[in-house]
Amino acid sequence: MASIAERIWDRASGSYDKYGRGPEKRWAAAKREVFGAMGPGRILFVAVGTGLDIQFFPTGRNITAMDISERMIAKAVPRAAAYDGQIRLLRSDVQQPSLKPGGFDQVFTSCTFCSVPDPVEGLRALRSLLRPGGELRMFEHTGSGWFPFNVMLNLMTPLSRRFGPSMNRNTTRNVAAAGFEILSVRNVYLDVLKVIVARA
């Protein structure tokens, strides 16, 4: 039986590109910078969705791209096929990934952990997939420590959770709670869109 999260993202797959193209264009430069750090080793990309982010990947990489939604993955197939490198698409839940422990050198996420039901559990699972000293790089929207944004995001979260994302998560704290060593945190927009770099 499909999980609640899988059903939510299966339903969202039909309109995902329509609503995702605006943010993709707005944050294109930031995403190219984040994903430009993809190295020559084994890379895991979490929550590939319909594959909109693939356009920002450097060429010639060896990438496993996972998502909880089969319908999202089906839409990502053409973009993965057009990539100049290797992309393996995989249906998997980040909280219980069907992947070999220690099998990756780097893990990348893109606006993912606002929607994982138990973010610390999901991050612990990612840490287990990285080799010792492996790298986590995250492009994530988070809660805010600034008034009035923190109040607004707290008020929006009960409604937004019905459609998937929580708007008020402290992702930096969750990364640390999952056992990662945080190397850097950079605000991309106010303090609600961040690039987090951490080590397993």
C-alpha positions as CSV (number, residue, x, y, z in Angstrom):
1,M,0.0,0.0,0.0
2,A,1.3,3.5,-0.9
3,S,2.3,5.7,2.0
4,I,0.6,9.0,2.6
5,A,3.6,10.9,1.3
6,E,3.7,8.8,-1.9
7,R,0.0,9.5,-2.5
8,I,0.5,13.2,-2.0
9,W,3.4,13.4,-4.5
10,D,1.7,11.1,-7.0
11,R,-1.2,13.5,-7.0
12,A,1.2,16.5,-7.3
13,S,3.1,15.0,-10.3
14,G,0.5,16.3,-12.8
15,S,0.9,19.9,-11.9
16,Y,4.5,19.9,-10.6
17,D,6.2,21.2,-13.7
18,K,3.6,24.0,-14.1
19,Y,4.3,25.4,-10.6
20,G,7.9,24.4,-10.4
21,R,9.3,26.2,-13.4
22,G,9.1,29.7,-11.8
23,P,11.2,28.8,-8.8
24,E,13.6,26.8,-11.0
25,K,14.3,29.9,-13.1
26,R,14.5,32.2,-10.0
27,W,17.1,30.0,-8.2
28,A,18.9,28.6,-11.3
29,A,22.2,30.3,-10.5
30,A,22.2,29.1,-6.9
31,K,21.3,25.6,-7.9
32,R,24.0,25.5,-10.5
33,E,26.5,26.5,-7.9
34,V,25.3,23.8,-5.4
35,F,25.1,21.0,-7.9
36,G,28.3,22.1,-9.5
37,A,30.1,20.6,-6.5
38,M,29.1,17.1,-7.7
39,G,32.4,15.2,-7.9
40,P,33.6,12.2,-9.9
41,G,32.4,9.6,-7.3
42,R,29.1,8.0,-6.5
43,I,26.4,10.6,-6.1
44,L,22.9,10.2,-4.6
45,F,20.3,12.9,-5.5
46,V,17.2,12.7,-3.2
47,A,13.7,13.6,-4.4
48,V,14.4,14.0,-8.1
49,G,10.7,14.7,-8.7
50,T,10.0,15.2,-12.4
51,G,13.7,15.9,-13.1
52,L,13.6,19.7,-13.3
53,D,16.9,19.9,-11.4
54,I,18.7,17.6,-13.8
55,Q,19.4,20.6,-16.1
56,F,21.7,22.1,-13.4
57,F,23.9,18.9,-13.0
58,P,27.4,19.0,-14.3
59,T,28.0,16.6,-17.2
60,G,29.7,13.2,-16.9
61,R,28.6,12.3,-13.4
62,N,27.4,8.9,-12.0
63,I,24.2,9.7,-10.2
64,T,21.4,7.7,-8.5
65,A,18.3,9.8,-8.4
66,M,15.5,8.6,-6.1
67,D,12.0,9.7,-5.4
68,I,9.1,8.3,-3.3
69,S,6.6,8.8,-6.2
70,E,6.5,6.4,-9.2
71,R,4.5,9.1,-11.1
72,M,7.2,11.7,-10.5
73,I,9.9,9.2,-11.6
74,A,8.0,8.4,-14.8
75,K,8.0,12.1,-15.7
76,A,11.7,12.3,-14.9
77,V,12.6,9.6,-17.4
78,P,13.0,11.8,-20.5
79,R,15.2,14.3,-18.6
80,A,17.4,11.6,-17.2
81,A,17.7,10.0,-20.6
82,A,18.9,13.3,-22.1
83,Y,21.5,13.9,-19.4
84,D,25.2,13.7,-20.6
85,G,26.3,11.2,-18.0
86,Q,24.8,8.4,-16.0
87,I,21.5,8.7,-14.1
88,R,19.8,5.7,-12.5
89,L,16.2,6.5,-11.4
90,L,15.0,4.7,-8.4
91,R,11.7,4.6,-6.5
92,S,12.7,4.7,-2.8
93,D,11.6,6.3,0.5
94,V,14.4,8.4,2.1
95,Q,13.4,7.2,5.5
96,Q,13.8,3.6,4.5
97,P,16.1,3.7,1.4
98,S,16.6,0.5,-0.6
99,L,20.3,1.2,-1.1
100,K,23.6,-0.2,0.1
101,P,25.0,1.5,3.3
102,G,28.1,3.4,2.7
103,G,27.6,3.3,-1.0
104,F,27.9,7.0,-1.9
105,D,30.5,9.7,-1.7
106,Q,28.0,12.6,-1.9
107,V,24.3,13.2,-1.3
108,F,22.4,16.2,-2.7
109,T,18.9,17.4,-1.8
110,S,16.8,20.2,-3.3
111,C,13.8,21.5,-1.3
112,T,13.3,18.0,0.1
113,F,13.3,17.9,3.8
114,C,10.4,20.2,4.3
115,S,8.3,17.2,3.1
116,V,9.9,14.2,4.8
117,P,7.5,13.0,7.5
118,D,10.4,12.4,10.0
119,P,13.3,14.6,8.8
120,V,15.8,13.4,11.4
121,E,15.1,9.8,10.6
122,G,15.5,10.6,6.9
123,L,18.8,12.4,7.5
124,R,20.1,9.5,9.6
125,A,19.3,7.2,6.7
126,L,21.2,9.4,4.3
127,R,24.2,9.5,6.7
128,S,24.2,5.7,6.7
129,L,24.3,5.7,2.9
130,L,27.5,7.9,2.8
131,R,31.0,6.5,3.2
132,P,32.8,7.8,6.3
133,G,33.6,11.4,5.7
134,G,31.1,11.6,2.8
135,E,29.4,14.9,2.0
136,L,25.9,16.1,2.2
137,R,24.9,19.2,0.3
138,M,21.4,20.6,0.7
139,F,19.5,23.4,-1.1
140,E,16.5,23.8,1.3
141,H,13.8,26.1,2.3
142,T,13.4,26.2,6.1
143,G,11.7,28.0,8.9
144,S,12.8,31.5,9.8
145,G,14.3,33.0,13.0
146,W,13.2,36.5,11.9
147,F,10.0,38.3,12.8
148,P,7.5,38.5,11.2
149,F,8.5,35.6,8.8
150,N,8.6,33.1,11.6
151,V,5.1,33.9,12.7
152,M,3.8,33.7,9.1
153,L,5.5,30.4,8.4
154,N,4.2,28.9,11.7
155,L,0.7,29.9,10.8
156,M,1.0,28.6,7.2
157,T,2.4,25.2,8.2
158,P,-0.8,23.4,9.4
159,L,-2.4,24.1,6.0
160,S,0.7,23.4,3.9
161,R,1.2,20.0,5.6
162,R,-2.0,18.9,3.9
163,F,-0.3,19.3,0.5
164,G,3.2,18.0,1.5
165,P,5.7,20.6,2.9
166,S,6.1,22.0,6.3
167,M,7.1,25.7,6.2
168,N,8.7,26.1,9.6
169,R,11.3,23.3,10.0
170,N,14.8,23.9,11.5
171,T,16.7,21.9,8.9
172,T,20.1,22.9,10.1
173,R,19.3,21.7,13.6
174,N,17.9,18.5,12.2
175,V,21.1,17.8,10.2
176,A,23.1,18.1,13.4
177,A,20.6,15.9,15.3
178,A,21.1,13.2,12.6
179,G,24.8,13.0,13.5
180,F,26.3,15.1,10.7
181,E,29.1,17.6,11.2
182,I,27.9,20.9,9.8
183,L,30.6,22.5,7.7
184,S,28.8,25.6,6.5
185,V,25.4,27.2,6.2
186,R,24.7,30.0,3.7
187,N,21.5,32.0,3.3
188,V,20.4,32.3,-0.3
189,Y,17.2,34.3,0.4
190,L,16.6,36.0,3.8
191,D,17.0,33.1,6.3
192,V,14.4,30.8,4.7
193,L,16.3,29.4,1.7
194,K,19.7,27.9,2.7
195,V,22.6,25.9,1.4
196,I,23.8,23.5,4.0
197,V,27.0,21.5,3.7
198,A,27.8,18.7,6.2
199,R,30.0,15.7,6.6
200,A,29.1,12.2,7.7
